[in-house]
Amino acid sequence: MSQPLLERFLGKLEQFFKTRSSCENYGYLNARIRARISNFLTDGDYQRIAEGNLETFEQYLLESPYSESFRFQLVMSHKGILRRIEAAIAHHVSRQMRFLREKAEGEAQKLLEIALARSDLLNGRLILRASFSGNRGGGEPQWHNYGALPEEFYGELWGNQITSSDIIGKCRANGHPFALILARAISEMDHSRDIVQAERFLLQHMLDFGWQTIASFHSKNSQMLSEYLGRSIDMWNLGIWLRWQNEYIQKNEAVGMYIPNGKWLSRERLSKNSSLKELVYLTPWQKTLEMEGKQSPHDYQRSLFVEFMKWQANLFRGDPLGIEVSLGFMGKYFIEWHNLNLLAVGLSIDLQKENLLSKLIPVSF
């Protein structure tokens, strides 16, 4: 056998074993995930919670899969009832996400780290916005604690006495790529005093980190992660497009804020269309027009978020030997986090049951 043919044969053999190993890892991981399917809440559970008050909500949590996290909050904190409920929800969902981190190996581990970077993105945005507004009153927020950087790190960046220079210094001392990106985003915000551009900087550079990881794999699972990131970019870009359409910014500003590599909405398409109906025509985002009605840009962006979360949660039914199950597991729990927080806040201000339930993302779709 000639040398070129031998090299091609060995390359295909190596790829075969890599693929087989990858499938075996996904099979094991997905079996562990599916063993937890009975822990997901149902629309009936949300109705039961909405019929009560914060005290009955606490009792429900004590009898639910959230029991361990809620008891932990009872022991470890002296927060009021609403904050205690919110902290228990955040603690439980973050534990489920860390479960994915612990059980995934090889390709699954590397690709899931991209999706779980959502934690660092959301925490980084909280730091950016607090630094921009100077408002850090009322204690620390409920951190997302399943990313590359622990909640203790973000806690060190929070407080009325913390300056931008302090944050930049602590991020540089940490040295993780996400911490360094946050430091540069803070510096960008201090220079421009433009919070949207600073958030764009944070998102863009975290995405760049994700694209580099994806480029090291050539599989249908890495393609799935590409779609996940691409849809996330579409949501950002649609938000910028809506700001332009509602005359919050000029068109040239919007063009400069769009992020490349959207899944369905290229920067060229965004720049050429001034009609929302035409912009999202024949894309998955077309469904959001049915939810839109006469909503404000903020409400329409919520419709985009709902559509994205429903798409992600539906992946749970996907390939049992692929990354879809993990992404769907994440989506289902993020919907739970969203819904339970809405219920807690709604009950705290005595919203009527029908009004409260109408704001939730349905889990049977």
C-alpha positions as CSV (number, residue, x, y, z in Angstrom):
1,M,0.0,0.0,0.0
2,S,1.4,3.4,-1.0
3,Q,2.2,6.0,1.7
4,P,-0.6,8.4,0.8
5,L,-3.2,5.5,0.8
6,L,-1.8,4.2,4.1
7,E,-2.2,7.7,5.7
8,R,-5.7,8.0,4.4
9,F,-6.6,4.5,5.7
10,L,-5.1,5.3,9.1
11,G,-6.9,8.6,9.2
12,K,-10.3,7.0,8.5
13,L,-9.5,4.3,11.1
14,E,-8.7,6.9,13.7
15,Q,-11.9,8.8,12.9
16,F,-13.9,5.6,13.2
17,F,-12.6,4.9,16.7
18,K,-13.1,8.6,17.7
19,T,-16.7,8.4,16.5
20,R,-17.4,5.1,18.3
21,S,-15.9,6.5,21.5
22,S,-17.9,9.7,21.1
23,C,-21.2,7.7,20.6
24,E,-20.4,5.5,23.7
25,N,-19.8,8.6,25.8
26,Y,-23.0,10.3,24.6
27,G,-24.9,7.0,25.2
28,Y,-23.7,6.8,28.8
29,L,-24.3,10.5,29.4
30,N,-27.8,10.5,27.9
31,A,-28.8,7.4,29.8
32,R,-27.9,9.2,33.1
33,I,-29.8,12.3,31.9
34,R,-33.0,10.4,31.0
35,A,-33.0,8.8,34.4
36,R,-33.8,12.2,35.8
37,I,-36.7,12.9,33.4
38,S,-39.4,12.4,36.1
39,N,-37.9,15.4,38.0
40,F,-39.2,17.9,35.5
41,L,-42.2,19.9,36.6
42,T,-45.4,19.9,34.6
43,D,-48.0,22.5,33.7
44,G,-50.1,21.0,36.4
45,D,-47.4,21.7,39.0
46,Y,-47.3,25.4,37.9
47,Q,-51.1,25.6,38.2
48,R,-50.9,24.2,41.8
49,I,-48.2,26.8,42.7
50,A,-50.2,29.6,41.1
51,E,-53.3,28.8,43.2
52,G,-51.5,29.5,46.5
53,N,-49.1,32.1,48.0
54,L,-45.4,32.3,48.9
55,E,-45.9,30.1,52.0
56,T,-47.6,27.3,50.0
57,F,-44.9,27.7,47.4
58,E,-42.3,27.0,50.1
59,Q,-44.3,23.9,51.2
60,Y,-44.4,22.7,47.5
61,L,-40.6,23.1,47.2
62,L,-40.1,21.0,50.3
63,E,-42.1,18.2,48.7
64,S,-40.5,18.5,45.3
65,P,-37.2,17.7,43.6
66,Y,-36.1,21.1,44.8
67,S,-36.3,20.0,48.5
68,E,-32.6,19.5,49.1
69,S,-31.7,22.9,47.7
70,F,-34.6,24.6,49.6
71,R,-33.5,23.0,52.9
72,F,-29.9,24.2,52.2
73,Q,-31.2,27.7,51.8
74,L,-33.2,27.4,55.1
75,V,-30.0,26.4,56.9
76,M,-27.5,28.6,55.2
77,S,-29.3,31.9,54.8
78,H,-31.4,34.4,56.6
79,K,-33.1,35.9,53.5
80,G,-36.7,36.8,53.2
81,I,-39.2,34.3,51.8
82,L,-39.0,35.5,48.2
83,R,-35.2,35.7,48.1
84,R,-35.0,32.2,49.8
85,I,-37.3,30.7,47.1
86,E,-35.3,32.3,44.3
87,A,-32.0,31.1,45.8
88,A,-33.3,27.6,46.1
89,I,-34.4,27.5,42.5
90,A,-31.0,28.9,41.3
91,H,-29.1,26.4,43.5
92,H,-31.1,23.4,42.2
93,V,-30.9,24.2,38.5
94,S,-27.2,25.1,38.7
95,R,-26.6,21.7,40.3
96,Q,-28.3,20.0,37.4
97,M,-26.1,21.9,35.0
98,R,-23.0,21.0,36.9
99,F,-24.1,17.3,36.7
100,L,-23.7,17.6,32.9
101,R,-20.2,19.0,33.4
102,E,-19.2,16.2,35.7
103,K,-20.6,13.3,33.6
104,A,-19.5,14.4,30.1
105,E,-16.2,13.3,28.7
106,G,-14.2,13.9,25.5
107,E,-16.1,15.7,22.7
108,A,-19.3,15.9,24.8
109,Q,-17.4,17.7,27.6
110,K,-15.8,20.3,25.3
111,L,-18.9,21.0,23.4
112,L,-21.1,21.3,26.5
113,E,-18.7,23.8,28.0
114,I,-19.6,26.1,25.1
115,A,-23.3,25.9,25.9
116,L,-22.7,26.1,29.7
117,A,-20.7,29.3,29.1
118,R,-24.2,30.9,29.2
119,S,-23.5,31.1,32.9
120,D,-20.5,33.3,32.5
121,L,-22.2,35.4,29.9
122,L,-25.2,36.1,32.1
123,N,-23.1,36.8,35.2
124,G,-20.7,39.0,33.2
125,R,-23.7,41.0,31.9
126,L,-24.9,41.5,35.5
127,I,-21.4,42.8,36.4
128,L,-21.4,45.1,33.4
129,R,-24.8,46.6,34.0
130,A,-24.2,47.1,37.7
131,S,-20.9,48.9,37.0
132,F,-22.6,51.0,34.3
133,S,-25.5,52.1,36.6
134,G,-23.5,52.1,39.9
135,N,-26.5,50.2,41.4
136,R,-25.4,47.2,43.5
137,G,-27.9,47.7,46.3
138,G,-30.0,44.9,47.8
139,G,-27.3,42.3,48.0
140,E,-25.8,40.0,45.4
141,P,-28.0,38.7,42.5
142,Q,-28.7,35.0,42.0
143,W,-25.6,34.0,40.1
144,H,-25.7,31.3,37.5
145,N,-23.3,28.8,39.0
146,Y,-22.5,26.2,36.3
147,G,-20.0,28.0,34.1
148,A,-16.2,28.0,33.9
149,L,-16.0,30.6,36.7
150,P,-17.6,29.9,40.1
151,E,-20.1,32.2,41.8
152,E,-17.6,33.1,44.4
153,F,-15.5,34.8,41.7
154,Y,-18.5,37.0,40.7
155,G,-19.3,37.7,44.3
156,E,-15.8,39.3,44.7
157,L,-16.7,41.7,41.8
158,W,-19.9,42.8,43.6
159,G,-20.3,45.5,46.1
160,N,-20.8,49.3,46.5
161,Q,-17.1,49.9,47.1
162,I,-15.9,47.9,44.1
163,T,-14.6,50.1,41.3
164,S,-14.1,49.3,37.6
165,S,-10.3,49.2,38.3
166,D,-10.9,46.7,41.0
167,I,-12.9,44.4,38.7
168,I,-10.4,44.6,35.9
169,G,-7.6,43.8,38.4
170,K,-9.4,40.8,39.9
171,C,-10.3,39.5,36.4
172,R,-6.7,39.7,35.2
173,A,-5.5,38.0,38.4
174,N,-7.9,35.2,37.7
175,G,-6.5,34.7,34.2
176,H,-9.3,32.5,32.7
177,P,-10.2,33.6,29.2
178,F,-13.7,34.5,30.2
179,A,-12.4,36.7,33.1
180,L,-10.0,38.4,30.7
181,I,-12.8,39.1,28.3
182,L,-14.9,40.6,31.1
183,A,-12.0,42.8,32.1
184,R,-11.7,44.1,28.5
185,A,-15.5,44.6,28.3
186,I,-15.4,46.7,31.5
187,S,-12.6,48.7,30.0
188,E,-14.6,49.2,26.8
189,M,-17.6,50.4,28.7
190,D,-15.5,52.9,30.8
191,H,-14.1,54.3,27.6
192,S,-17.3,54.5,25.5
193,R,-20.0,54.8,28.2
194,D,-22.0,52.6,25.9
195,I,-23.5,49.6,27.7
196,V,-24.8,47.9,24.5
197,Q,-21.4,48.0,22.9
198,A,-19.8,46.6,26.0
199,E,-22.3,43.8,26.1
200,R,-21.7,43.2,22.4
201,F,-17.9,43.0,23.1
202,L,-18.5,40.4,25.9
203,L,-20.8,38.3,23.7
204,Q,-18.7,38.5,20.6
205,H,-15.5,37.4,22.3
206,M,-17.1,34.6,24.2
207,L,-18.6,33.4,20.9
208,D,-15.1,33.6,19.3
209,F,-13.9,31.3,22.1
210,G,-16.8,28.9,21.3
211,W,-16.2,28.9,17.6
212,Q,-12.5,27.9,18.2
213,T,-13.6,24.9,20.2
214,I,-16.2,23.9,17.6
215,A,-13.6,24.1,14.8
216,S,-11.5,21.4,16.5
217,F,-14.3,18.9,15.9
218,H,-15.9,17.7,12.7
219,S,-19.1,15.9,13.7
220,K,-22.9,16.4,13.7
221,N,-22.6,17.3,17.4
222,S,-20.3,20.2,16.6
223,Q,-22.8,21.2,13.9
224,M,-25.5,21.2,16.5
225,L,-23.5,23.5,18.7
226,S,-22.9,25.8,15.7
227,E,-26.7,26.1,15.2
228,Y,-27.1,26.8,19.0
229,L,-24.6,29.7,18.7
230,G,-26.1,30.8,15.4
231,R,-29.6,31.1,16.8
232,S,-28.2,33.0,19.9
233,I,-26.6,35.5,17.5
234,D,-29.9,35.8,15.6
235,M,-31.6,36.9,18.8
236,W,-29.0,39.5,19.6
237,N,-29.1,40.8,16.0
238,L,-32.9,41.0,16.0
239,G,-32.7,43.0,19.2
240,I,-30.4,45.5,17.6
241,W,-32.6,45.6,14.4
242,L,-35.6,46.4,16.6
243,R,-33.7,49.2,18.2
244,W,-33.1,50.6,14.8
245,Q,-36.7,50.2,13.6
246,N,-37.9,52.0,16.7
247,E,-35.5,54.8,16.2
248,Y,-33.4,54.2,19.3
249,I,-30.3,54.1,17.2
250,Q,-29.3,55.0,13.6
251,K,-29.0,52.4,10.9
252,N,-25.2,52.8,10.6
253,E,-25.0,52.2,14.4
254,A,-27.1,49.1,14.1
255,V,-24.9,47.7,11.3
256,G,-21.9,48.2,13.5
257,M,-23.5,46.3,16.3
258,Y,-24.6,43.2,14.4
259,I,-22.6,40.1,15.2
260,P,-21.5,37.8,12.3
261,N,-22.4,34.1,11.9
262,G,-26.1,34.3,12.6
263,K,-27.9,31.0,11.7
264,W,-30.8,32.4,9.7
265,L,-30.2,36.2,9.6
266,S,-27.1,37.4,7.9
267,R,-25.9,41.0,8.5
268,E,-26.7,41.7,4.8
269,R,-30.3,40.5,5.3
270,L,-30.7,42.6,8.5
271,S,-29.4,45.7,6.7
272,K,-31.6,45.3,3.6
273,N,-35.0,44.6,5.3
274,S,-37.1,47.2,7.0
275,S,-40.1,44.9,7.4
276,L,-40.1,42.4,10.2
277,K,-42.4,40.1,8.3
278,E,-39.9,40.0,5.4
279,L,-36.9,39.8,7.6
280,V,-38.0,36.6,9.4
281,Y,-39.9,35.1,6.3
282,L,-39.1,31.3,5.9
283,T,-37.0,31.2,9.1
284,P,-37.9,29.6,12.4
285,W,-38.3,33.1,13.8
286,Q,-41.4,33.5,11.6
287,K,-43.3,31.8,14.4
288,T,-42.7,34.7,16.7
289,L,-44.9,36.9,14.5
290,E,-47.9,34.9,15.7
291,M,-47.0,35.8,19.3
292,E,-46.1,39.4,18.5
293,G,-49.5,41.2,17.9
294,K,-49.0,44.8,18.8
295,Q,-46.3,44.2,21.3
296,S,-43.4,46.5,22.2
297,P,-39.8,45.7,21.1
298,H,-39.2,44.4,24.6
299,D,-42.2,42.1,24.4
300,Y,-41.2,40.9,20.9
301,Q,-37.7,40.0,22.2
302,R,-39.4,38.0,24.9
303,S,-41.2,36.1,22.2
304,L,-37.8,35.4,20.6
305,F,-36.5,34.1,23.9
306,V,-39.6,31.8,24.3
307,E,-39.2,30.4,20.8
308,F,-35.5,29.8,21.4
309,M,-36.1,28.0,24.7
310,K,-38.9,25.9,23.2
311,W,-36.5,24.9,20.3
312,Q,-33.8,24.0,22.8
313,A,-36.0,22.0,25.1
314,N,-37.4,20.0,22.2
315,L,-33.9,18.8,21.4
316,F,-34.4,16.4,24.4
317,R,-36.3,14.1,22.0
318,G,-33.3,14.1,19.6
319,D,-30.6,11.6,18.8
320,P,-30.0,9.3,21.9
321,L,-26.3,9.1,20.9
322,G,-25.8,12.8,20.3
323,I,-25.5,16.1,22.2
324,E,-29.2,17.0,21.5
325,V,-30.3,15.3,24.7
326,S,-28.0,17.3,26.9
327,L,-29.0,20.6,25.2
328,G,-32.6,19.7,25.6
329,F,-32.0,18.9,29.3
330,M,-30.5,22.3,29.8
331,G,-33.4,24.0,27.9
332,K,-36.0,22.2,30.0
333,Y,-34.4,23.3,33.3
334,F,-33.8,26.9,32.1
335,I,-37.6,27.1,31.3
336,E,-38.2,25.8,34.8
337,W,-36.0,28.4,36.3
338,H,-37.7,31.1,34.3
339,N,-41.2,29.9,35.2
340,L,-40.6,29.3,38.9
341,N,-39.0,32.8,39.3
342,L,-42.0,34.4,37.5
343,L,-44.4,32.5,39.8
344,A,-42.5,33.6,42.9
345,V,-42.4,37.3,41.9
346,G,-46.1,37.1,40.7
347,L,-47.3,35.6,44.0
348,S,-45.3,38.2,46.0
349,I,-47.3,41.0,44.3
350,D,-50.6,39.1,44.3
351,L,-51.0,38.6,40.6
352,Q,-54.2,36.8,39.6
353,K,-53.8,33.2,38.8
354,E,-54.8,33.5,35.1
355,N,-52.6,36.5,34.6
356,L,-49.7,34.7,36.2
357,L,-50.1,31.5,34.2
358,S,-50.3,33.4,30.9
359,K,-46.8,34.7,31.5
360,L,-45.2,31.2,31.8
361,I,-43.5,29.3,29.0
362,P,-45.6,26.1,28.6
363,V,-43.8,22.9,29.1
364,S,-46.2,20.8,27.0
365,F,-45.7,22.0,23.4
